[in-house]
Every structure is written in C-alpha cells, then in structure tokens.
Amino acid sequence: MKILISLLLLLTLPVPLLAQQDLTTNQQREIRMARKMINDQRNSTLAFNMSFTKEEKEKFWPLYREYREAMGEVEDARMTVIFEYSNHVDNMTQSRAKNLLDRYFTAEKSAIKTKEKYIRRFRRILPETKVFRLMQVESRLDIMVQAKTSEGIPLMK
C-alpha cells in the first residue's frame, strides 16, 4: 500500500491536495518537483506532436496551462476517492463503497465537462484537426498516468 500511495503522490497529486495529506516539507517538495517534471514531459510531448504555428503557439500555451490547472482540480477529486478507498479497502462497508463509487463518477463527469468547456475555447484558437489531435495526445497521456496509478490499487474484496 505504501508503494501505491507514493506512486499516486509522485504521478498525480496536485498541490492543493498536498496540504490535506500531512506530508513533510521534503515530501511536499519532492512531489512538486515530480509534478513539474510530469507537466514538463506533457508539454514536451504536446509541442512535439502538435506542430503549432507561431500565432497558435502564443495563444495555446496560456490556455493549456489554465486547462491543466482545471483538470488538476478534477484529479484532486479522483485522488481523494482513491486515498479513501486505499485507507478502507480492508474494512469497506456497503455505504462507504456506494459513496466512493458515486464520488468517482461525479469526478468523471466533471472531467468530461471540463474537457468540453476547454475544447470550445481551444476551437477558437486552433483548427478543428489540431483540437482533435490535442485531445488524442491528452487522452493517451491521461491513460498512461491512470494505468500507472491503477497498478497498485487492489480490487475490492
């Protein structure tokens, strides 16, 4: 379970959730550094795969940073559910399981709403084919993070 929590912290925790976890200053610093490295890699992957014009690039990156911040809030909700699940996996009640599942789907719906909101905004600055490609790349990156995260989560008993 410690490996799962470390992996989750290093891969996906946004900074606002860190304050809730009673982490040491060193742990918080390490998580911020890991998150920055992940975001830098995400940015590099997008830059490599998107072929922006100069004008598109100038408009895209500020909006993309805003988008990732909004998605970080969604990730907060997902991670809260995962942490609560991992803390109670051995003594799960029916009501807690229902609550966690309901909250998980609320977070998933929020992710879709956030993506839809930002797709509308990306469409104002990018051709439709680039918006589609952006969402393809984002989806692949998200799947990679989710796959890594789920590796250490035990199935419900």
C-alpha positions, 0 to 999 in steps of 0.5 A: 500500500505504501508503494501505491500511495507514493506512486499516486503522490509522485504521478498525480497529486496536485498541490492543493491536495498536498496540504490535506495529506500531512506530508513533510516539507521534503515530501511536499517538495519532492512531489512538486518537483515530480509534478513539474517534471510530469507537466514538463514531459506533457508539454514536451510531448504536446509541442512535439506532436502538435506542430503549432504555428507561431500565432497558435503557439502564443495563444495555446500555451496560456490556455493549456496551462489554465486547462491543466490547472482545471483538470488538476482540480478534477484529479484532486477529486479522483485522488481523494476517492482513491486515498479513501478507498486505499485507507478502507479497502480492508474494512469497506462497508456497503455505504462507504463503497456506494459513496466512493463509487458515486464520488468517482463518477461525479469526478468523471463527469466533471472531467468530461465537462471540463474537457468540453468547456476547454475544447470550445475555447481551444476551437477558437484558437486552433483548427478543428484537426489540431483540437482533435489531435490535442485531445488524442495526445491528452487522452493517451497521456491521461491513460498512461498516468491512470494505468500507472496509478491503477497498478497498485490499487487492489480490487475490492474484496 
